[in-house]
């Protein structure tokens, strides 16, 4: 009888350990997906040398193919004192920021973009919905028309 009670505690510890490891692995996968989305958006912006209608269409197509399904509420917070380029599409929640001057160089020949996407965790048993912002900034882009 003594050994059967001890094995129950060991099983409980193993189950708790497996739940923690599973949660850690899922968090890592979701975090990687968010950075993949940010990298994809910034690559599209750099491809079209700025955020324009062509870039916006390709971003929405790319987000659809990746499976980023967070619906937008139409608002973006300010980032480093800069507002978002435009209200985001109602299909996906991402925010794009335009920084006209690169702060490292101080020249007006460079600019950069920042992108914020969100990681979501939904816990229906606890009625808890977490939205964690992930922010990345593009490399400096040279402005050829000045």
Biotite code that builds the C-alpha atoms (Angstrom):
import biotite.structure as struc

atoms = struc.array([
    struc.Atom([0.000, 0.000, 0.000], chain_id="A", res_id=1, res_name="UNK", atom_name="CA", element="C"),
    struc.Atom([2.854, 2.349, 0.807], chain_id="A", res_id=2, res_name="UNK", atom_name="CA", element="C"),
    struc.Atom([4.431, 1.921, -2.630], chain_id="A", res_id=3, res_name="UNK", atom_name="CA", element="C"),
    struc.Atom([1.193, 2.560, -4.516], chain_id="A", res_id=4, res_name="UNK", atom_name="CA", element="C"),
    struc.Atom([0.769, 5.967, -2.835], chain_id="A", res_id=5, res_name="UNK", atom_name="CA", element="C"),
    struc.Atom([4.352, 6.911, -3.663], chain_id="A", res_id=6, res_name="UNK", atom_name="CA", element="C"),
    struc.Atom([3.881, 5.993, -7.311], chain_id="A", res_id=7, res_name="UNK", atom_name="CA", element="C"),
    struc.Atom([0.819, 8.279, -7.478], chain_id="A", res_id=8, res_name="UNK", atom_name="CA", element="C"),
    struc.Atom([2.967, 11.243, -6.455], chain_id="A", res_id=9, res_name="UNK", atom_name="CA", element="C"),
    struc.Atom([5.557, 10.335, -9.071], chain_id="A", res_id=10, res_name="UNK", atom_name="CA", element="C"),
    struc.Atom([2.838, 10.147, -11.746], chain_id="A", res_id=11, res_name="UNK", atom_name="CA", element="C"),
    struc.Atom([1.540, 13.566, -10.699], chain_id="A", res_id=12, res_name="UNK", atom_name="CA", element="C"),
    struc.Atom([5.038, 15.048, -10.910], chain_id="A", res_id=13, res_name="UNK", atom_name="CA", element="C"),
    struc.Atom([5.546, 13.520, -14.358], chain_id="A", res_id=14, res_name="UNK", atom_name="CA", element="C"),
    struc.Atom([2.211, 14.845, -15.602], chain_id="A", res_id=15, res_name="UNK", atom_name="CA", element="C"),
    struc.Atom([2.969, 18.353, -14.323], chain_id="A", res_id=16, res_name="UNK", atom_name="CA", element="C"),
    struc.Atom([6.434, 18.214, -15.897], chain_id="A", res_id=17, res_name="UNK", atom_name="CA", element="C"),
    struc.Atom([4.971, 17.142, -19.244], chain_id="A", res_id=18, res_name="UNK", atom_name="CA", element="C"),
    struc.Atom([2.396, 19.954, -19.168], chain_id="A", res_id=19, res_name="UNK", atom_name="CA", element="C"),
    struc.Atom([5.117, 22.531, -18.443], chain_id="A", res_id=20, res_name="UNK", atom_name="CA", element="C"),
    struc.Atom([7.367, 21.221, -21.225], chain_id="A", res_id=21, res_name="UNK", atom_name="CA", element="C"),
    struc.Atom([4.436, 21.130, -23.669], chain_id="A", res_id=22, res_name="UNK", atom_name="CA", element="C"),
    struc.Atom([3.491, 24.726, -22.794], chain_id="A", res_id=23, res_name="UNK", atom_name="CA", element="C"),
    struc.Atom([7.098, 25.846, -23.267], chain_id="A", res_id=24, res_name="UNK", atom_name="CA", element="C"),
    struc.Atom([7.368, 24.145, -26.676], chain_id="A", res_id=25, res_name="UNK", atom_name="CA", element="C"),
    struc.Atom([4.046, 25.604, -27.852], chain_id="A", res_id=26, res_name="UNK", atom_name="CA", element="C"),
    struc.Atom([5.065, 29.084, -26.686], chain_id="A", res_id=27, res_name="UNK", atom_name="CA", element="C"),
    struc.Atom([8.333, 28.774, -28.595], chain_id="A", res_id=28, res_name="UNK", atom_name="CA", element="C"),
    struc.Atom([6.541, 27.672, -31.763], chain_id="A", res_id=29, res_name="UNK", atom_name="CA", element="C"),
    struc.Atom([4.045, 30.546, -31.568], chain_id="A", res_id=30, res_name="UNK", atom_name="CA", element="C"),
    struc.Atom([6.856, 33.039, -30.865], chain_id="A", res_id=31, res_name="UNK", atom_name="CA", element="C"),
    struc.Atom([8.786, 31.739, -33.894], chain_id="A", res_id=32, res_name="UNK", atom_name="CA", element="C"),
    struc.Atom([5.679, 32.085, -36.068], chain_id="A", res_id=33, res_name="UNK", atom_name="CA", element="C"),
    struc.Atom([5.272, 35.714, -35.014], chain_id="A", res_id=34, res_name="UNK", atom_name="CA", element="C"),
    struc.Atom([8.879, 36.547, -35.893], chain_id="A", res_id=35, res_name="UNK", atom_name="CA", element="C"),
    struc.Atom([8.441, 34.737, -39.217], chain_id="A", res_id=36, res_name="UNK", atom_name="CA", element="C"),
    struc.Atom([5.451, 36.967, -39.949], chain_id="A", res_id=37, res_name="UNK", atom_name="CA", element="C"),
    struc.Atom([7.408, 40.112, -39.001], chain_id="A", res_id=38, res_name="UNK", atom_name="CA", element="C"),
    struc.Atom([10.330, 39.067, -41.176], chain_id="A", res_id=39, res_name="UNK", atom_name="CA", element="C"),
    struc.Atom([7.994, 38.391, -44.091], chain_id="A", res_id=40, res_name="UNK", atom_name="CA", element="C"),
    struc.Atom([6.274, 41.783, -43.764], chain_id="A", res_id=41, res_name="UNK", atom_name="CA", element="C"),
    struc.Atom([9.601, 43.625, -43.600], chain_id="A", res_id=42, res_name="UNK", atom_name="CA", element="C"),
    struc.Atom([10.925, 41.708, -46.627], chain_id="A", res_id=43, res_name="UNK", atom_name="CA", element="C"),
    struc.Atom([7.860, 42.765, -48.619], chain_id="A", res_id=44, res_name="UNK", atom_name="CA", element="C"),
    struc.Atom([8.266, 46.408, -47.547], chain_id="A", res_id=45, res_name="UNK", atom_name="CA", element="C"),
    struc.Atom([11.936, 46.351, -48.545], chain_id="A", res_id=46, res_name="UNK", atom_name="CA", element="C"),
    struc.Atom([11.042, 44.650, -51.852], chain_id="A", res_id=47, res_name="UNK", atom_name="CA", element="C"),
    struc.Atom([8.655, 47.465, -52.806], chain_id="A", res_id=48, res_name="UNK", atom_name="CA", element="C"),
    struc.Atom([10.955, 50.123, -51.228], chain_id="A", res_id=49, res_name="UNK", atom_name="CA", element="C"),
    struc.Atom([8.280, 51.299, -48.851], chain_id="A", res_id=50, res_name="UNK", atom_name="CA", element="C"),
    struc.Atom([4.758, 50.608, -47.670], chain_id="A", res_id=51, res_name="UNK", atom_name="CA", element="C"),
    struc.Atom([2.430, 51.213, -50.621], chain_id="A", res_id=52, res_name="UNK", atom_name="CA", element="C"),
    struc.Atom([-0.634, 49.565, -52.154], chain_id="A", res_id=53, res_name="UNK", atom_name="CA", element="C"),
    struc.Atom([1.377, 46.792, -53.822], chain_id="A", res_id=54, res_name="UNK", atom_name="CA", element="C"),
    struc.Atom([3.124, 45.981, -50.545], chain_id="A", res_id=55, res_name="UNK", atom_name="CA", element="C"),
    struc.Atom([-0.188, 46.039, -48.662], chain_id="A", res_id=56, res_name="UNK", atom_name="CA", element="C"),
    struc.Atom([-1.800, 43.561, -51.080], chain_id="A", res_id=57, res_name="UNK", atom_name="CA", element="C"),
    struc.Atom([1.163, 41.192, -50.921], chain_id="A", res_id=58, res_name="UNK", atom_name="CA", element="C"),
    struc.Atom([1.307, 41.419, -47.120], chain_id="A", res_id=59, res_name="UNK", atom_name="CA", element="C"),
    struc.Atom([-2.366, 40.448, -46.817], chain_id="A", res_id=60, res_name="UNK", atom_name="CA", element="C"),
    struc.Atom([-1.885, 37.569, -49.284], chain_id="A", res_id=61, res_name="UNK", atom_name="CA", element="C"),
    struc.Atom([1.187, 36.370, -47.407], chain_id="A", res_id=62, res_name="UNK", atom_name="CA", element="C"),
    struc.Atom([-0.543, 36.548, -44.020], chain_id="A", res_id=63, res_name="UNK", atom_name="CA", element="C"),
    struc.Atom([-3.421, 34.523, -45.435], chain_id="A", res_id=64, res_name="UNK", atom_name="CA", element="C"),
    struc.Atom([-1.050, 31.804, -46.666], chain_id="A", res_id=65, res_name="UNK", atom_name="CA", element="C"),
    struc.Atom([0.878, 31.684, -43.362], chain_id="A", res_id=66, res_name="UNK", atom_name="CA", element="C"),
    struc.Atom([-2.297, 31.386, -41.318], chain_id="A", res_id=67, res_name="UNK", atom_name="CA", element="C"),
    struc.Atom([-2.099, 34.535, -39.196], chain_id="A", res_id=68, res_name="UNK", atom_name="CA", element="C"),
    struc.Atom([-5.745, 34.759, -38.161], chain_id="A", res_id=69, res_name="UNK", atom_name="CA", element="C"),
    struc.Atom([-5.898, 37.578, -35.613], chain_id="A", res_id=70, res_name="UNK", atom_name="CA", element="C"),
    struc.Atom([-8.659, 40.008, -36.570], chain_id="A", res_id=71, res_name="UNK", atom_name="CA", element="C"),
    struc.Atom([-7.934, 43.709, -36.212], chain_id="A", res_id=72, res_name="UNK", atom_name="CA", element="C"),
    struc.Atom([-9.752, 46.185, -34.045], chain_id="A", res_id=73, res_name="UNK", atom_name="CA", element="C"),
    struc.Atom([-8.416, 49.032, -36.224], chain_id="A", res_id=74, res_name="UNK", atom_name="CA", element="C"),
    struc.Atom([-6.174, 50.677, -33.639], chain_id="A", res_id=75, res_name="UNK", atom_name="CA", element="C"),
    struc.Atom([-2.399, 50.702, -33.241], chain_id="A", res_id=76, res_name="UNK", atom_name="CA", element="C"),
    struc.Atom([-0.476, 52.127, -30.290], chain_id="A", res_id=77, res_name="UNK", atom_name="CA", element="C"),
    struc.Atom([2.314, 54.634, -30.817], chain_id="A", res_id=78, res_name="UNK", atom_name="CA", element="C"),
    struc.Atom([5.854, 53.282, -30.997], chain_id="A", res_id=79, res_name="UNK", atom_name="CA", element="C"),
    struc.Atom([8.778, 55.548, -30.027], chain_id="A", res_id=80, res_name="UNK", atom_name="CA", element="C"),
    struc.Atom([6.517, 58.588, -30.457], chain_id="A", res_id=81, res_name="UNK", atom_name="CA", element="C"),
    struc.Atom([5.491, 57.608, -33.994], chain_id="A", res_id=82, res_name="UNK", atom_name="CA", element="C"),
    struc.Atom([1.958, 56.692, -35.031], chain_id="A", res_id=83, res_name="UNK", atom_name="CA", element="C"),
    struc.Atom([1.214, 53.833, -37.399], chain_id="A", res_id=84, res_name="UNK", atom_name="CA", element="C"),
    struc.Atom([1.385, 54.499, -41.128], chain_id="A", res_id=85, res_name="UNK", atom_name="CA", element="C"),
    struc.Atom([-2.354, 53.995, -41.571], chain_id="A", res_id=86, res_name="UNK", atom_name="CA", element="C"),
    struc.Atom([-5.129, 52.171, -39.812], chain_id="A", res_id=87, res_name="UNK", atom_name="CA", element="C"),
    struc.Atom([-4.459, 48.512, -40.397], chain_id="A", res_id=88, res_name="UNK", atom_name="CA", element="C"),
    struc.Atom([-6.692, 46.347, -42.504], chain_id="A", res_id=89, res_name="UNK", atom_name="CA", element="C"),
    struc.Atom([-9.681, 44.831, -40.814], chain_id="A", res_id=90, res_name="UNK", atom_name="CA", element="C"),
    struc.Atom([-8.510, 41.361, -41.829], chain_id="A", res_id=91, res_name="UNK", atom_name="CA", element="C"),
    struc.Atom([-5.272, 41.120, -39.827], chain_id="A", res_id=92, res_name="UNK", atom_name="CA", element="C"),
    struc.Atom([-3.817, 42.804, -36.775], chain_id="A", res_id=93, res_name="UNK", atom_name="CA", element="C"),
    struc.Atom([-0.421, 44.248, -37.618], chain_id="A", res_id=94, res_name="UNK", atom_name="CA", element="C"),
    struc.Atom([0.964, 47.749, -37.274], chain_id="A", res_id=95, res_name="UNK", atom_name="CA", element="C"),
    struc.Atom([3.540, 49.361, -39.556], chain_id="A", res_id=96, res_name="UNK", atom_name="CA", element="C"),
    struc.Atom([5.544, 52.391, -38.426], chain_id="A", res_id=97, res_name="UNK", atom_name="CA", element="C"),
    struc.Atom([7.586, 54.692, -40.653], chain_id="A", res_id=98, res_name="UNK", atom_name="CA", element="C"),
    struc.Atom([10.730, 56.311, -39.253], chain_id="A", res_id=99, res_name="UNK", atom_name="CA", element="C"),
    struc.Atom([11.834, 59.068, -41.690], chain_id="A", res_id=100, res_name="UNK", atom_name="CA", element="C"),
    struc.Atom([15.398, 59.531, -40.408], chain_id="A", res_id=101, res_name="UNK", atom_name="CA", element="C"),
    struc.Atom([17.791, 56.911, -39.183], chain_id="A", res_id=102, res_name="UNK", atom_name="CA", element="C"),
    struc.Atom([18.822, 57.990, -35.682], chain_id="A", res_id=103, res_name="UNK", atom_name="CA", element="C"),
    struc.Atom([22.299, 56.445, -35.998], chain_id="A", res_id=104, res_name="UNK", atom_name="CA", element="C"),
    struc.Atom([23.308, 58.443, -39.066], chain_id="A", res_id=105, res_name="UNK", atom_name="CA", element="C"),
    struc.Atom([21.293, 61.646, -38.652], chain_id="A", res_id=106, res_name="UNK", atom_name="CA", element="C"),
    struc.Atom([20.961, 61.915, -42.434], chain_id="A", res_id=107, res_name="UNK", atom_name="CA", element="C"),
    struc.Atom([17.709, 62.374, -44.341], chain_id="A", res_id=108, res_name="UNK", atom_name="CA", element="C"),
    struc.Atom([18.816, 59.873, -46.999], chain_id="A", res_id=109, res_name="UNK", atom_name="CA", element="C"),
    struc.Atom([17.870, 56.871, -44.890], chain_id="A", res_id=110, res_name="UNK", atom_name="CA", element="C"),
    struc.Atom([14.601, 55.681, -43.470], chain_id="A", res_id=111, res_name="UNK", atom_name="CA", element="C"),
    struc.Atom([13.316, 52.541, -41.815], chain_id="A", res_id=112, res_name="UNK", atom_name="CA", element="C"),
    struc.Atom([10.108, 50.761, -40.943], chain_id="A", res_id=113, res_name="UNK", atom_name="CA", element="C"),
    struc.Atom([8.924, 48.981, -37.823], chain_id="A", res_id=114, res_name="UNK", atom_name="CA", element="C"),
    struc.Atom([6.354, 46.190, -37.639], chain_id="A", res_id=115, res_name="UNK", atom_name="CA", element="C"),
    struc.Atom([4.320, 45.002, -34.681], chain_id="A", res_id=116, res_name="UNK", atom_name="CA", element="C"),
    struc.Atom([2.436, 41.718, -34.774], chain_id="A", res_id=117, res_name="UNK", atom_name="CA", element="C"),
    struc.Atom([0.806, 39.870, -31.922], chain_id="A", res_id=118, res_name="UNK", atom_name="CA", element="C"),
    struc.Atom([1.095, 36.484, -30.278], chain_id="A", res_id=119, res_name="UNK", atom_name="CA", element="C"),
    struc.Atom([-2.208, 35.289, -28.872], chain_id="A", res_id=120, res_name="UNK", atom_name="CA", element="C"),
    struc.Atom([-2.930, 32.857, -26.091], chain_id="A", res_id=121, res_name="UNK", atom_name="CA", element="C"),
    struc.Atom([-6.540, 31.926, -25.453], chain_id="A", res_id=122, res_name="UNK", atom_name="CA", element="C"),
    struc.Atom([-7.436, 30.099, -22.243], chain_id="A", res_id=123, res_name="UNK", atom_name="CA", element="C"),
    struc.Atom([-11.209, 29.505, -22.391], chain_id="A", res_id=124, res_name="UNK", atom_name="CA", element="C"),
    struc.Atom([-11.360, 27.635, -19.080], chain_id="A", res_id=125, res_name="UNK", atom_name="CA", element="C"),
    struc.Atom([-10.058, 30.680, -17.225], chain_id="A", res_id=126, res_name="UNK", atom_name="CA", element="C"),
    struc.Atom([-11.772, 33.224, -19.538], chain_id="A", res_id=127, res_name="UNK", atom_name="CA", element="C"),
    struc.Atom([-8.349, 34.689, -20.291], chain_id="A", res_id=128, res_name="UNK", atom_name="CA", element="C"),
    struc.Atom([-7.132, 36.047, -23.638], chain_id="A", res_id=129, res_name="UNK", atom_name="CA", element="C"),
    struc.Atom([-3.552, 37.309, -23.858], chain_id="A", res_id=130, res_name="UNK", atom_name="CA", element="C"),
    struc.Atom([-2.212, 39.388, -26.729], chain_id="A", res_id=131, res_name="UNK", atom_name="CA", element="C"),
    struc.Atom([1.558, 39.912, -26.621], chain_id="A", res_id=132, res_name="UNK", atom_name="CA", element="C"),
    struc.Atom([3.058, 42.409, -29.110], chain_id="A", res_id=133, res_name="UNK", atom_name="CA", element="C"),
    struc.Atom([6.210, 41.467, -31.044], chain_id="A", res_id=134, res_name="UNK", atom_name="CA", element="C"),
    struc.Atom([8.101, 44.395, -32.582], chain_id="A", res_id=135, res_name="UNK", atom_name="CA", element="C"),
    struc.Atom([10.867, 44.312, -35.196], chain_id="A", res_id=136, res_name="UNK", atom_name="CA", element="C"),
    struc.Atom([12.580, 47.081, -37.120], chain_id="A", res_id=137, res_name="UNK", atom_name="CA", element="C"),
    struc.Atom([13.849, 46.955, -40.687], chain_id="A", res_id=138, res_name="UNK", atom_name="CA", element="C"),
    struc.Atom([17.350, 47.655, -41.867], chain_id="A", res_id=139, res_name="UNK", atom_name="CA", element="C"),
    struc.Atom([18.085, 51.143, -43.088], chain_id="A", res_id=140, res_name="UNK", atom_name="CA", element="C"),
    struc.Atom([16.639, 51.785, -46.525], chain_id="A", res_id=141, res_name="UNK", atom_name="CA", element="C"),
    struc.Atom([18.402, 54.308, -48.751], chain_id="A", res_id=142, res_name="UNK", atom_name="CA", element="C"),
    struc.Atom([16.210, 57.011, -50.301], chain_id="A", res_id=143, res_name="UNK", atom_name="CA", element="C"),
    struc.Atom([17.326, 57.378, -53.928], chain_id="A", res_id=144, res_name="UNK", atom_name="CA", element="C"),
    struc.Atom([15.098, 60.289, -54.917], chain_id="A", res_id=145, res_name="UNK", atom_name="CA", element="C"),
    struc.Atom([16.815, 62.936, -52.739], chain_id="A", res_id=146, res_name="UNK", atom_name="CA", element="C"),
])
